[in-house]
Amino acid sequence: MGTNDQARTGDEQRDLELLQKLSVARKALLQQIGRKIVGQQEVVENLVAAILAGGHVVIIGVPGLAKTLLVQTLSEALDLTFSRVQFTPDLMPGDITGTELLEEDHATGRRVFKFVRGPVFANVVLADEINRAPPKTQSALLQAMQEKTVTVAGQTHILPSPFFVLATQNPIEQEATYPLPEAQLDRFMFELNVGYPSFEEEELIVSTTTGAGSVTIEPVLTGAEVLDLQQLVRRMPAPPSLIKFAVGLARSTRPTEPGVHADVKKYVSYGTGPRASQYLVLGAKARAAMDGRPVPDLDDVRSIAMNVMRHRLVMNFQAEAEGFGAAQIVSLVTRR
C-alpha cells in the first residue's frame, strides 16, 4: 500500500470515528436541551443540523414558545459564547457591529479612536424579533452572515468561529415591523416554525417552570469540536443523483423554467436561487451525519426541503388573494 493510500485510509478512519462521535453527541445534545425545552424535537434537530452545516436560522413562532430559551440553551450545550440583541425600531447598526470611540491617553494627552466590539462578536448571536428593526439596522448583519466579518470605518474585523445568527420572528405582530428583504432571507439556511405544545407537553412545562428548582446545562461539544464536525459534513460525499435531485427541486420553483407545474407559473413571482440547492445538499449531509450515515440520500433532501425553500419563494398578488402560500408550492414540487 502506497503512502497516499495509507493517508487516505487514515483520513477515512478518522471521519468514521467523527461520525460515531457525532451520533453520540447528538443524543447527548437532545438530552441536555430537553432538560429545559419540552417537546419541539424536530425544531431542535433541524437547528443542530444547521449548526453542523454552518448555516443561519430564522425561527418563527408566537410569543411564549421558548424560542429565545431554545437558542440560549443550545449555545450552553455547545459551550459557545452567546450574545442576544433585542431588535427595536430605534436600534442602530453600531449597536450590533460596534463603534469607534474617541479615547484620550492620560499619559500623553493624545486622542485616538478605539473600536469597541458590538454583540455580533460572539459564536451564537440571537437576533430577537429581527423584523422590528428598520432595514438600515437589519443590513448590519448582511456582511456578518455572508462573510463572517464586520467592516467599521474602513477597517475589517473577523468574527469568532464558529459563527451563527439565529433570529426570531413573531408572525402575528404587524405594527412597527419591517419585513426582511429577500437578500437577507436568502442568507438564512433554514426557516423553522415553532408550534404550540401538546396538552401533555404544556402540563409538563407549567409544572417544571412554576417551582423553585433550577436546571444546569452540561456542555456536550466545544467550539473546536463543532468546527471539526462542520468540516466532516463538508467532506461527506454527495452522490451525483442527489445533487441532480436537489438542483432540480430548486429549479422547479422558478416560473420561467420550462416544464414546471402550472401552479408555479400561476402563483410564484420568483423561485429559489442557487443557495437553495447548496443548502439542500449541505442540510442533507448534516442530517445523514447526525444519524451516523456516511452518505446522504434523497429522503434527507426531502426532509429539509420545506425549511430550506419556503422563505425563499416570492409569491405574487394572485397567490395572496387566493390564499395560496409558499408552503403549498414546496409541498407540490417535493411530491413530484
Buried (B, 14 or more C-beta within 10 A) or exposed (E): EEEEEEEEEEEEEEBEEBBEBBBEBBEBBBEBBBBBBBBBEBBBBBBBBBBBBBBBBBBBBEEEBBBBEBBBBBBBBBBBEBBBBBBBEEBEBBBBBBBBEEEEEEEEEEEEEEBEBBBBBBBBBBBBBBBBBBEEBBBBBEBBBEEBEBEBEEEEBEBBEBBBBBBBBBEEEEEEBBEBEBEBBBBBBBBBBBEEBEEEEEEBBEEEEEEEEEEEBEBBBEBEBBBBBBEBBEEBEBEEEBBEBBBEBBBBBBBEBEEBBEBBEEBBEBBBBEBBBBBBBBBBBBBBBBEBBBBBBBEBBBBBBBBBBBBBBBBBEEBEEEEBBBBBBBEBBBEE
